[in-house]
Amino acid sequence: FSSGLDTQPIIQGTVALLPTTPGEVGAEFVISMMPSPWLDGRATPIGNVVDGLSVINEIGSIKVSPDDDPSLATTIYSMRIL
């Protein structure tokens, strides 16, 4: 099925919403660390990181468990629309 809508590629710094597990209602908020063509058409881009990509890369370097649980809690305190 094609929605007829153009999809934007998910590249480094893309802020997007990604649907949760099939059969569930909801979405997770993601910031892409690298080009992610496997998410093209699945994730809905809602913005891009324009300043602070080094901070995003630092967050991305935090070790995670096999279940994707980070070893250090991280909180984004603010974002703004430019």
C-alpha positions as CSV (number, residue, x, y, z in Angstrom):
1,F,0.0,0.0,0.0
2,S,1.4,3.4,-0.9
3,S,0.1,6.5,0.8
4,G,1.2,8.6,-2.1
5,L,3.2,10.8,0.3
6,D,6.9,11.4,-0.2
7,T,9.0,10.2,2.7
8,Q,11.9,12.1,4.1
9,P,15.1,10.1,4.6
10,I,16.2,9.5,8.2
11,I,19.7,11.0,8.4
12,Q,22.0,11.9,11.3
13,G,20.2,14.3,13.6
14,T,16.7,13.6,12.4
15,V,14.1,13.8,15.2
16,A,11.3,11.4,14.5
17,L,8.4,9.4,16.0
18,L,8.6,5.7,15.6
19,P,5.6,3.4,16.1
20,T,5.7,1.1,19.0
21,T,5.3,-2.7,18.7
22,P,2.6,-3.7,16.2
23,G,-0.8,-4.0,17.9
24,E,0.0,-1.3,20.4
25,V,-1.0,2.3,20.3
26,G,1.8,4.9,20.7
27,A,5.1,6.0,19.4
28,E,8.6,6.5,20.7
29,F,10.6,9.7,20.2
30,V,14.0,9.0,18.5
31,I,17.0,11.1,17.4
32,S,18.9,9.3,14.6
33,M,22.6,8.9,15.2
34,M,23.4,8.0,11.6
35,P,21.6,7.7,8.2
36,S,19.0,5.0,8.9
37,P,17.4,4.0,5.6
38,W,15.6,1.0,7.3
39,L,13.4,3.6,9.1
40,D,12.5,5.5,5.9
41,G,8.7,5.3,5.6
42,R,8.4,3.8,9.1
43,A,9.4,6.7,11.2
44,T,7.8,10.1,10.9
45,P,10.4,12.9,10.8
46,I,9.3,15.9,12.9
47,G,12.5,17.9,12.9
48,N,16.3,18.0,12.9
49,V,19.0,18.8,15.4
50,V,20.6,22.0,14.2
51,D,22.8,22.8,17.2
52,G,24.2,20.4,19.8
53,L,24.8,17.3,17.6
54,S,28.0,16.7,19.6
55,V,25.8,16.3,22.7
56,I,23.6,13.8,20.8
57,N,26.7,11.9,19.8
58,E,27.8,11.9,23.5
59,I,24.4,10.5,24.5
60,G,24.7,7.9,21.8
61,S,28.0,6.7,23.2
62,I,26.5,5.6,26.5
63,K,26.7,1.8,26.9
64,V,23.4,-0.1,26.8
65,S,22.4,-3.6,28.1
66,P,21.4,-6.4,25.7
67,D,17.8,-5.1,26.3
68,D,18.8,-1.6,25.2
69,D,18.7,-0.2,28.7
70,P,21.2,2.7,29.1
71,S,23.9,2.4,31.8
72,L,23.4,6.1,32.6
73,A,20.0,7.9,32.7
74,T,19.8,10.8,30.3
75,T,17.2,13.5,30.1
76,I,16.6,16.2,27.5
77,Y,15.4,19.2,29.4
78,S,14.4,21.4,26.6
79,M,13.9,21.7,22.8
80,R,12.7,24.6,20.8
81,I,11.4,25.3,17.3
82,L,13.5,27.6,15.2
